Amino acid sequence: MPVLATRVDGRAPTPQLEPVSARLAAEFFSVPAERVSRCVADVWACTEHLGLRATPATVEWIAREHLLALVNSAPPSRAE
């Protein structure tokens, strides 16, 4: 799946996103760290696209919800 935002406002993603990505990667260890970082960057871009003020706290909150949905939507493993 292509990344929605590899850059924020034409710049590389803000350094404020790195700690957010690191916290969420530690919380969602079953999700690859690259996917977590991409989710955080996408949430930042979507928030700004909607004309809202993107703060690290808001981005972390929304990204956490996305990642939680991702983890909870995974099919259960088969016990054989």
C-alpha positions as CSV (number, residue, x, y, z in Angstrom):
1,M,0.0,0.0,0.0
2,P,1.5,3.4,-0.9
3,V,2.3,5.8,1.8
4,L,-0.1,8.8,2.0
5,A,2.5,11.1,3.5
6,T,6.2,10.6,3.4
7,R,6.6,14.3,3.8
8,V,4.6,16.8,5.8
9,D,3.9,20.1,4.1
10,G,6.6,19.3,1.5
11,R,9.1,18.8,4.3
12,A,10.4,15.6,5.9
13,P,8.1,14.6,8.7
14,T,8.6,16.6,11.8
15,P,11.0,15.3,14.5
16,Q,8.0,15.5,16.9
17,L,6.7,12.4,15.1
18,E,9.7,10.2,16.0
19,P,8.8,9.8,19.7
20,V,5.2,9.2,18.8
21,S,6.2,6.4,16.4
22,A,8.6,5.0,19.0
23,R,5.9,4.9,21.7
24,L,3.3,3.3,19.5
25,A,5.8,0.8,18.0
26,A,6.6,-0.3,21.6
27,E,2.9,-0.5,22.4
28,F,2.0,-2.4,19.2
29,F,5.0,-4.7,19.0
30,S,3.2,-7.1,16.7
31,V,2.9,-4.4,14.1
32,P,6.1,-3.7,12.1
33,A,7.7,-0.4,13.2
34,E,7.7,0.8,9.6
35,R,3.9,0.4,9.4
36,V,3.5,2.2,12.7
37,S,5.6,5.1,11.4
38,R,3.7,5.2,8.2
39,C,0.4,5.3,10.2
40,V,1.7,8.2,12.3
41,A,2.7,10.2,9.1
42,D,-0.6,9.4,7.4
43,V,-2.6,10.6,10.4
44,W,-0.5,13.8,10.6
45,A,-1.1,14.5,6.9
46,C,-4.8,13.7,7.1
47,T,-5.3,16.0,10.1
48,E,-3.6,18.9,8.4
49,H,-5.5,18.2,5.1
50,L,-8.7,18.5,7.0
51,G,-7.6,21.9,8.2
52,L,-7.1,20.9,11.8
53,R,-4.1,21.6,14.0
54,A,-2.0,18.5,14.1
55,T,-0.3,18.1,17.5
56,P,1.8,15.1,18.6
57,A,-0.8,14.3,21.2
58,T,-3.7,14.4,18.8
59,V,-1.8,12.4,16.1
60,E,-0.8,9.8,18.7
61,W,-4.4,9.4,19.9
62,I,-5.8,8.9,16.4
63,A,-2.9,6.7,15.3
64,R,-3.4,4.5,18.4
65,E,-7.0,4.0,17.5
66,H,-6.1,3.1,13.9
67,L,-3.5,0.6,15.1
68,L,-5.8,-0.9,17.7
69,A,-8.4,-1.4,15.0
70,L,-5.7,-3.1,12.8
71,V,-4.6,-5.4,15.6
72,N,-8.2,-6.3,16.6
73,S,-9.3,-7.0,13.0
74,A,-6.6,-9.7,12.5
75,P,-8.2,-13.1,12.2
76,P,-7.6,-15.4,15.1
77,S,-4.8,-18.0,14.7
78,R,-6.0,-21.5,14.2
79,A,-5.3,-24.0,16.9
80,E,-4.5,-27.3,15.2
